[in-house]
Amino acid sequence: YATGYASKWDHFMSQIEPLSSRVPYMTAQGNHERDWPNSGSAIGGSDSGGECGVPTQARFRMPVPVRNQTQDQGWYSFEQGP
């Protein structure tokens, strides 16, 4: 996990760049991005190391369904197809 290590994020981003620069995709946050006690997003551990999704949200801007929702809420949905 990259918790606290920007260099690990940089390495990961370099690895995915050949694909991510050509193909659109959506990401979702899990316990390793959000989980922290008393953060409002705790699943029961401290997997995020206190980062609480900040590095993920800074690197992967996802859509928000309504104007007053922020990236910090970390959740979204969309419909695809007919």
Biopython code that builds the backbone (N, CA, C, O; Angstrom):
import numpy as np
from Bio.PDB.StructureBuilder import StructureBuilder

atoms = [
    (1, "TYR", "N", (0.828, -1.192, 0.000)),
    (1, "TYR", "CA", (0.000, 0.000, 0.000)),
    (1, "TYR", "C", (0.863, 1.242, 0.000)),
    (1, "TYR", "O", (1.984, 1.222, 0.509)),
    (2, "ALA", "N", (0.355, 2.317, -0.563)),
    (2, "ALA", "CA", (1.129, 3.557, -0.698)),
    (2, "ALA", "C", (0.997, 4.469, 0.506)),
    (2, "ALA", "O", (1.511, 5.587, 0.473)),
    (3, "THR", "N", (0.349, 4.052, 1.536)),
    (3, "THR", "CA", (0.070, 4.902, 2.688)),
    (3, "THR", "C", (1.297, 5.703, 3.114)),
    (3, "THR", "O", (2.267, 5.151, 3.632)),
    (4, "GLY", "N", (1.234, 7.018, 2.885)),
    (4, "GLY", "CA", (2.306, 7.905, 3.300)),
    (4, "GLY", "C", (3.488, 7.979, 2.360)),
    (4, "GLY", "O", (4.441, 8.708, 2.636)),
    (5, "TYR", "N", (3.459, 7.250, 1.258)),
    (5, "TYR", "CA", (4.605, 7.224, 0.348)),
    (5, "TYR", "C", (4.189, 7.681, -1.050)),
    (5, "TYR", "O", (3.672, 6.895, -1.844)),
    (6, "ALA", "N", (4.420, 8.946, -1.334)),
    (6, "ALA", "CA", (4.054, 9.486, -2.650)),
    (6, "ALA", "C", (4.809, 8.778, -3.769)),
    (6, "ALA", "O", (4.297, 8.675, -4.883)),
    (7, "SER", "N", (6.002, 8.295, -3.498)),
    (7, "SER", "CA", (6.780, 7.614, -4.537)),
    (7, "SER", "C", (6.090, 6.341, -5.011)),
    (7, "SER", "O", (6.202, 5.972, -6.180)),
    (8, "LYS", "N", (5.375, 5.669, -4.109)),
    (8, "LYS", "CA", (4.625, 4.470, -4.524)),
    (8, "LYS", "C", (3.471, 4.860, -5.439)),
    (8, "LYS", "O", (3.181, 4.164, -6.412)),
    (9, "TRP", "N", (2.811, 5.979, -5.124)),
    (9, "TRP", "CA", (1.760, 6.472, -6.012)),
    (9, "TRP", "C", (2.350, 6.808, -7.381)),
    (9, "TRP", "O", (1.776, 6.448, -8.409)),
    (10, "ASP", "N", (3.490, 7.493, -7.399)),
    (10, "ASP", "CA", (4.121, 7.864, -8.668)),
    (10, "ASP", "C", (4.460, 6.627, -9.498)),
    (10, "ASP", "O", (4.257, 6.613, -10.712)),
    (11, "HIS", "N", (4.968, 5.605, -8.847)),
    (11, "HIS", "CA", (5.301, 4.363, -9.539)),
    (11, "HIS", "C", (4.046, 3.715, -10.124)),
    (11, "HIS", "O", (4.042, 3.289, -11.279)),
    (12, "PHE", "N", (2.991, 3.644, -9.328)),
    (12, "PHE", "CA", (1.737, 3.061, -9.796)),
    (12, "PHE", "C", (1.182, 3.848, -10.987)),
    (12, "PHE", "O", (0.749, 3.257, -11.977)),
    (13, "MET", "N", (1.196, 5.172, -10.890)),
    (13, "MET", "CA", (0.655, 5.990, -11.974)),
    (13, "MET", "C", (1.472, 5.794, -13.258)),
    (13, "MET", "O", (0.908, 5.786, -14.352)),
    (14, "SER", "N", (2.777, 5.638, -13.133)),
    (14, "SER", "CA", (3.620, 5.368, -14.307)),
    (14, "SER", "C", (3.274, 4.027, -14.938)),
    (14, "SER", "O", (3.289, 3.884, -16.161)),
    (15, "GLN", "N", (2.962, 3.045, -14.097)),
    (15, "GLN", "CA", (2.614, 1.720, -14.610)),
    (15, "GLN", "C", (1.299, 1.728, -15.378)),
    (15, "GLN", "O", (1.176, 1.036, -16.389)),
    (16, "ILE", "N", (0.322, 2.491, -14.923)),
    (16, "ILE", "CA", (-0.990, 2.464, -15.583)),
    (16, "ILE", "C", (-1.115, 3.484, -16.711)),
    (16, "ILE", "O", (-2.089, 3.445, -17.462)),
    (17, "GLU", "N", (-0.151, 4.396, -16.846)),
    (17, "GLU", "CA", (-0.258, 5.457, -17.848)),
    (17, "GLU", "C", (-0.468, 4.970, -19.276)),
    (17, "GLU", "O", (-1.275, 5.571, -19.984)),
    (18, "PRO", "N", (0.205, 3.918, -19.750)),
    (18, "PRO", "CA", (-0.036, 3.478, -21.128)),
    (18, "PRO", "C", (-1.511, 3.148, -21.400)),
    (18, "PRO", "O", (-2.006, 3.413, -22.495)),
    (19, "LEU", "N", (-2.193, 2.594, -20.452)),
    (19, "LEU", "CA", (-3.606, 2.283, -20.622)),
    (19, "LEU", "C", (-4.494, 3.471, -20.270)),
    (19, "LEU", "O", (-5.406, 3.813, -21.022)),
    (20, "SER", "N", (-4.229, 4.092, -19.138)),
    (20, "SER", "CA", (-5.118, 5.155, -18.652)),
    (20, "SER", "C", (-5.089, 6.403, -19.530)),
    (20, "SER", "O", (-6.022, 7.204, -19.486)),
    (21, "SER", "N", (-4.040, 6.581, -20.324)),
    (21, "SER", "CA", (-3.986, 7.738, -21.218)),
    (21, "SER", "C", (-4.803, 7.524, -22.487)),
    (21, "SER", "O", (-5.002, 8.456, -23.267)),
    (22, "ARG", "N", (-5.278, 6.288, -22.694)),
    (22, "ARG", "CA", (-6.012, 5.971, -23.922)),
    (22, "ARG", "C", (-7.442, 5.480, -23.703)),
    (22, "ARG", "O", (-8.274, 5.564, -24.607)),
    (23, "VAL", "N", (-7.725, 4.973, -22.521)),
    (23, "VAL", "CA", (-9.022, 4.354, -22.268)),
    (23, "VAL", "C", (-9.668, 4.985, -21.038)),
    (23, "VAL", "O", (-9.052, 5.019, -19.973)),
    (24, "PRO", "N", (-10.893, 5.482, -21.163)),
    (24, "PRO", "CA", (-11.562, 6.021, -19.971)),
    (24, "PRO", "C", (-11.971, 4.894, -19.019)),
    (24, "PRO", "O", (-12.334, 3.802, -19.456)),
    (25, "TYR", "N", (-11.910, 5.162, -17.765)),
    (25, "TYR", "CA", (-12.340, 4.168, -16.780)),
    (25, "TYR", "C", (-12.757, 4.871, -15.498)),
    (25, "TYR", "O", (-12.435, 6.038, -15.275)),
    (26, "MET", "N", (-13.467, 4.148, -14.674)),
    (26, "MET", "CA", (-13.965, 4.680, -13.401)),
    (26, "MET", "C", (-13.263, 3.936, -12.269)),
    (26, "MET", "O", (-12.995, 2.740, -12.376)),
    (27, "THR", "N", (-12.974, 4.637, -11.205)),
    (27, "THR", "CA", (-12.383, 4.012, -10.031)),
    (27, "THR", "C", (-13.360, 4.103, -8.868)),
    (27, "THR", "O", (-14.294, 4.904, -8.891)),
    (28, "ALA", "N", (-13.143, 3.300, -7.882)),
    (28, "ALA", "CA", (-13.955, 3.347, -6.659)),
    (28, "ALA", "C", (-13.026, 3.205, -5.464)),
    (28, "ALA", "O", (-12.006, 2.520, -5.531)),
    (29, "GLN", "N", (-13.388, 3.853, -4.387)),
    (29, "GLN", "CA", (-12.578, 3.778, -3.181)),
    (29, "GLN", "C", (-13.016, 2.602, -2.315)),
    (29, "GLN", "O", (-14.203, 2.300, -2.194)),
    (30, "GLY", "N", (-12.050, 1.966, -1.735)),
    (30, "GLY", "CA", (-12.325, 0.851, -0.832)),
    (30, "GLY", "C", (-11.765, 1.135, 0.545)),
    (30, "GLY", "O", (-11.426, 2.273, 0.867)),
    (31, "ASN", "N", (-11.670, 0.104, 1.347)),
    (31, "ASN", "CA", (-11.233, 0.303, 2.725)),
    (31, "ASN", "C", (-9.802, 0.831, 2.817)),
    (31, "ASN", "O", (-9.479, 1.538, 3.771)),
    (32, "HIS", "N", (-8.939, 0.510, 1.857)),
    (32, "HIS", "CA", (-7.555, 0.976, 1.944)),
    (32, "HIS", "C", (-7.434, 2.456, 1.615)),
    (32, "HIS", "O", (-6.404, 3.065, 1.899)),
    (33, "GLU", "N", (-8.461, 3.042, 1.024)),
    (33, "GLU", "CA", (-8.459, 4.476, 0.758)),
    (33, "GLU", "C", (-9.211, 5.262, 1.831)),
    (33, "GLU", "O", (-8.838, 6.397, 2.131)),
    (34, "ARG", "N", (-10.253, 4.685, 2.411)),
    (34, "ARG", "CA", (-11.156, 5.452, 3.265)),
    (34, "ARG", "C", (-11.144, 5.082, 4.745)),
    (34, "ARG", "O", (-11.442, 5.934, 5.583)),
    (35, "ASP", "N", (-10.819, 3.880, 5.083)),
    (35, "ASP", "CA", (-11.039, 3.374, 6.441)),
    (35, "ASP", "C", (-10.142, 4.051, 7.483)),
    (35, "ASP", "O", (-8.918, 3.939, 7.423)),
    (36, "TRP", "N", (-10.760, 4.749, 8.431)),
    (36, "TRP", "CA", (-10.040, 5.377, 9.543)),
    (36, "TRP", "C", (-11.033, 5.641, 10.665)),
    (36, "TRP", "O", (-12.123, 6.151, 10.405)),
    (37, "PRO", "N", (-10.691, 5.313, 11.894)),
    (37, "PRO", "CA", (-11.618, 5.503, 13.020)),
    (37, "PRO", "C", (-12.114, 6.952, 13.138)),
    (37, "PRO", "O", (-11.346, 7.899, 12.964)),
    (38, "ASN", "N", (-13.380, 7.102, 13.431)),
    (38, "ASN", "CA", (-14.036, 8.399, 13.644)),
    (38, "ASN", "C", (-13.989, 9.334, 12.432)),
    (38, "ASN", "O", (-14.108, 10.549, 12.587)),
    (39, "SER", "N", (-13.817, 8.784, 11.240)),
    (39, "SER", "CA", (-13.762, 9.613, 10.039)),
    (39, "SER", "C", (-15.110, 9.701, 9.337)),
    (39, "SER", "O", (-15.283, 10.496, 8.413)),
    (40, "GLY", "N", (-16.053, 8.895, 9.771)),
    (40, "GLY", "CA", (-17.328, 8.814, 9.073)),
    (40, "GLY", "C", (-17.292, 7.791, 7.963)),
    (40, "GLY", "O", (-18.321, 7.505, 7.352)),
    (41, "SER", "N", (-16.136, 7.239, 7.693)),
    (41, "SER", "CA", (-15.979, 6.230, 6.652)),
    (41, "SER", "C", (-15.310, 4.979, 7.195)),
    (41, "SER", "O", (-14.708, 4.221, 6.434)),
    (42, "ALA", "N", (-15.403, 4.757, 8.472)),
    (42, "ALA", "CA", (-14.710, 3.623, 9.086)),
    (42, "ALA", "C", (-15.492, 2.333, 8.903)),
    (42, "ALA", "O", (-16.689, 2.271, 9.185)),
    (43, "ILE", "N", (-14.811, 1.321, 8.435)),
    (43, "ILE", "CA", (-15.387, -0.014, 8.306)),
    (43, "ILE", "C", (-15.021, -0.831, 9.530)),
    (43, "ILE", "O", (-15.636, -1.860, 9.808)),
    (44, "GLY", "N", (-14.035, -0.377, 10.246)),
    (44, "GLY", "CA", (-13.634, -1.074, 11.453)),
    (44, "GLY", "C", (-12.143, -1.208, 11.616)),
    (44, "GLY", "O", (-11.674, -1.976, 12.455)),
    (45, "GLY", "N", (-11.395, -0.474, 10.826)),
    (45, "GLY", "CA", (-9.948, -0.574, 10.925)),
    (45, "GLY", "C", (-9.298, 0.765, 10.679)),
    (45, "GLY", "O", (-9.925, 1.817, 10.812)),
    (46, "SER", "N", (-8.039, 0.711, 10.320)),
    (46, "SER", "CA", (-7.299, 1.939, 10.034)),
    (46, "SER", "C", (-6.466, 1.766, 8.767)),
    (46, "SER", "O", (-5.327, 2.227, 8.691)),
    (47, "ASP", "N", (-7.045, 1.099, 7.781)),
    (47, "ASP", "CA", (-6.321, 0.753, 6.557)),
    (47, "ASP", "C", (-5.797, 1.961, 5.787)),
    (47, "ASP", "O", (-4.777, 1.853, 5.106)),
    (48, "SER", "N", (-6.476, 3.118, 5.880)),
    (48, "SER", "CA", (-6.041, 4.268, 5.080)),
    (48, "SER", "C", (-4.845, 4.971, 5.694)),
    (48, "SER", "O", (-4.269, 5.860, 5.067)),
    (49, "GLY", "N", (-4.460, 4.598, 6.894)),
    (49, "GLY", "CA", (-3.339, 5.274, 7.543)),
    (49, "GLY", "C", (-3.633, 6.730, 7.832)),
    (49, "GLY", "O", (-2.711, 7.518, 8.043)),
    (50, "GLY", "N", (-4.897, 7.100, 7.846)),
    (50, "GLY", "CA", (-5.295, 8.482, 8.106)),
    (50, "GLY", "C", (-5.396, 9.341, 6.873)),
    (50, "GLY", "O", (-5.742, 10.518, 6.972)),
    (51, "GLU", "N", (-5.100, 8.779, 5.692)),
    (51, "GLU", "CA", (-5.183, 9.561, 4.462)),
    (51, "GLU", "C", (-6.623, 9.808, 4.034)),
    (51, "GLU", "O", (-6.907, 10.798, 3.360)),
    (52, "CYS", "N", (-7.521, 8.931, 4.414)),
    (52, "CYS", "CA", (-8.965, 9.091, 4.214)),
    (52, "CYS", "C", (-9.368, 9.449, 2.782)),
    (52, "CYS", "O", (-10.270, 10.260, 2.577)),
    (53, "GLY", "N", (-8.716, 8.860, 1.815)),
    (53, "GLY", "CA", (-9.099, 9.034, 0.414)),
    (53, "GLY", "C", (-8.483, 10.217, -0.296)),
    (53, "GLY", "O", (-8.671, 10.356, -1.504)),
    (54, "VAL", "N", (-7.747, 11.086, 0.403)),
    (54, "VAL", "CA", (-7.220, 12.300, -0.212)),
    (54, "VAL", "C", (-6.302, 12.008, -1.405)),
    (54, "VAL", "O", (-6.505, 12.613, -2.458)),
    (55, "PRO", "N", (-5.307, 11.120, -1.306)),
    (55, "PRO", "CA", (-4.454, 10.861, -2.482)),
    (55, "PRO", "C", (-5.235, 10.290, -3.669)),
    (55, "PRO", "O", (-4.973, 10.644, -4.819)),
    (56, "THR", "N", (-6.180, 9.418, -3.388)),
    (56, "THR", "CA", (-6.982, 8.822, -4.454)),
    (56, "THR", "C", (-7.821, 9.880, -5.149)),
    (56, "THR", "O", (-7.863, 9.932, -6.378)),
    (57, "GLN", "N", (-8.498, 10.734, -4.365)),
    (57, "GLN", "CA", (-9.350, 11.772, -4.945)),
    (57, "GLN", "C", (-8.547, 12.793, -5.735)),
    (57, "GLN", "O", (-9.050, 13.341, -6.716)),
    (58, "ALA", "N", (-7.318, 13.059, -5.333)),
    (58, "ALA", "CA", (-6.480, 14.020, -6.051)),
    (58, "ALA", "C", (-6.039, 13.472, -7.407)),
    (58, "ALA", "O", (-5.849, 14.237, -8.353)),
    (59, "ARG", "N", (-5.877, 12.170, -7.504)),
    (59, "ARG", "CA", (-5.374, 11.564, -8.740)),
    (59, "ARG", "C", (-6.479, 11.087, -9.675)),
    (59, "ARG", "O", (-6.285, 11.047, -10.890)),
    (60, "PHE", "N", (-7.623, 10.728, -9.129)),
    (60, "PHE", "CA", (-8.723, 10.188, -9.931)),
    (60, "PHE", "C", (-9.985, 10.992, -9.663)),
    (60, "PHE", "O", (-10.707, 10.718, -8.705)),
    (61, "ARG", "N", (-10.253, 11.979, -10.501)),
    (61, "ARG", "CA", (-11.449, 12.806, -10.352)),
    (61, "ARG", "C", (-12.628, 12.063, -10.976)),
    (61, "ARG", "O", (-12.647, 11.817, -12.182)),
    (62, "MET", "N", (-13.597, 11.715, -10.159)),
    (62, "MET", "CA", (-14.771, 10.995, -10.629)),
    (62, "MET", "C", (-15.976, 11.936, -10.630)),
    (62, "MET", "O", (-15.974, 12.952, -9.935)),
    (63, "PRO", "N", (-16.994, 11.599, -11.404)),
    (63, "PRO", "CA", (-18.187, 12.454, -11.453)),
    (63, "PRO", "C", (-18.948, 12.421, -10.129)),
    (63, "PRO", "O", (-18.875, 11.454, -9.371)),
    (64, "VAL", "N", (-19.669, 13.487, -9.879)),
    (64, "VAL", "CA", (-20.562, 13.526, -8.724)),
    (64, "VAL", "C", (-21.973, 13.744, -9.263)),
    (64, "VAL", "O", (-22.154, 14.523, -10.199)),
    (65, "PRO", "N", (-22.979, 13.073, -8.695)),
    (65, "PRO", "CA", (-24.320, 13.110, -9.270)),
    (65, "PRO", "C", (-25.068, 14.429, -9.098)),
    (65, "PRO", "O", (-25.941, 14.746, -9.906)),
    (66, "VAL", "N", (-24.752, 15.187, -8.084)),
    (66, "VAL", "CA", (-25.450, 16.454, -7.847)),
    (66, "VAL", "C", (-24.424, 17.535, -7.526)),
    (66, "VAL", "O", (-23.314, 17.243, -7.081)),
    (67, "ARG", "N", (-24.807, 18.778, -7.756)),
    (67, "ARG", "CA", (-23.866, 19.893, -7.591)),
    (67, "ARG", "C", (-23.318, 20.044, -6.183)),
    (67, "ARG", "O", (-22.168, 20.449, -6.014)),
    (68, "ASN", "N", (-24.105, 19.730, -5.180)),
    (68, "ASN", "CA", (-23.632, 19.949, -3.814)),
    (68, "ASN", "C", (-22.875, 18.755, -3.241)),
    (68, "ASN", "O", (-22.462, 18.797, -2.082)),
    (69, "GLN", "N", (-22.687, 17.707, -4.010)),
    (69, "GLN", "CA", (-21.902, 16.571, -3.541)),
    (69, "GLN", "C", (-20.433, 16.820, -3.874)),
    (69, "GLN", "O", (-20.117, 17.363, -4.933)),
    (70, "THR", "N", (-19.555, 16.430, -2.988)),
    (70, "THR", "CA", (-18.130, 16.645, -3.207)),
    (70, "THR", "C", (-17.434, 15.325, -3.483)),
    (70, "THR", "O", (-17.987, 14.253, -3.236)),
    (71, "GLN", "N", (-16.228, 15.413, -3.993)),
    (71, "GLN", "CA", (-15.410, 14.225, -4.203)),
    (71, "GLN", "C", (-15.158, 13.506, -2.887)),
    (71, "GLN", "O", (-14.977, 12.288, -2.868)),
    (72, "ASP", "N", (-15.144, 14.256, -1.783)),
    (72, "ASP", "CA", (-14.850, 13.665, -0.484)),
    (72, "ASP", "C", (-15.858, 12.596, -0.093)),
    (72, "ASP", "O", (-15.540, 11.710, 0.700)),
    (73, "GLN", "N", (-17.068, 12.665, -0.635)),
    (73, "GLN", "CA", (-18.045, 11.645, -0.304)),
    (73, "GLN", "C", (-17.664, 10.293, -0.916)),
    (73, "GLN", "O", (-18.074, 9.246, -0.416)),
    (74, "GLY", "N", (-16.890, 10.320, -1.984)),
    (74, "GLY", "CA", (-16.279, 9.113, -2.505)),
    (74, "GLY", "C", (-17.176, 8.107, -3.190)),
    (74, "GLY", "O", (-16.707, 7.023, -3.539)),
    (75, "TRP", "N", (-18.441, 8.413, -3.397)),
    (75, "TRP", "CA", (-19.350, 7.431, -3.990)),
    (75, "TRP", "C", (-20.071, 8.052, -5.171)),
    (75, "TRP", "O", (-20.338, 9.254, -5.179)),
    (76, "TYR", "N", (-20.384, 7.249, -6.153)),
    (76, "TYR", "CA", (-21.099, 7.705, -7.322)),
    (76, "TYR", "C", (-21.756, 6.501, -7.981)),
    (76, "TYR", "O", (-21.461, 5.358, -7.633)),
    (77, "SER", "N", (-22.642, 6.757, -8.927)),
    (77, "SER", "CA", (-23.205, 5.694, -9.738)),
    (77, "SER", "C", (-23.546, 6.267, -11.103)),
    (77, "SER", "O", (-23.664, 7.481, -11.269)),
    (78, "PHE", "N", (-23.700, 5.391, -12.068)),
    (78, "PHE", "CA", (-24.117, 5.818, -13.392)),
    (78, "PHE", "C", (-24.840, 4.676, -14.071)),
    (78, "PHE", "O", (-24.651, 3.512, -13.716)),
    (79, "GLU", "N", (-25.676, 5.011, -15.057)),
    (79, "GLU", "CA", (-26.403, 3.997, -15.807)),
    (79, "GLU", "C", (-25.767, 3.890, -17.184)),
    (79, "GLU", "O", (-25.386, 4.898, -17.779)),
    (80, "GLN", "N", (-25.655, 2.682, -17.683)),
    (80, "GLN", "CA", (-25.076, 2.440, -18.989)),
    (80, "GLN", "C", (-26.027, 1.551, -19.782)),
    (80, "GLN", "O", (-26.631, 0.628, -19.235)),
    (81, "GLY", "N", (-26.152, 1.831, -21.044)),
    (81, "GLY", "CA", (-26.973, 0.994, -21.911)),
    (81, "GLY", "C", (-28.366, 1.557, -22.121)),
    (81, "GLY", "O", (-28.679, 2.655, -21.660)),
    (82, "PRO", "N", (-29.193, 0.805, -22.815)),
    (82, "PRO", "CA", (-30.549, 1.296, -23.149)),
    (82, "PRO", "C", (-31.442, 1.423, -21.947)),
    (82, "PRO", "O", (-32.599, 1.821, -22.078)),
]
sb = StructureBuilder()
sb.init_structure("model")
sb.init_model(0)
sb.init_chain("A")
sb.init_seg("    ")
for serial, (resi, resn, name, xyz) in enumerate(atoms, 1):
    if name == "N":
        sb.init_residue(resn, " ", resi, " ")
    sb.init_atom(name, np.array(xyz, "f"), 0.0, 1.0, " ", f" {name:<3s}", serial, name[0])
structure = sb.get_structure()
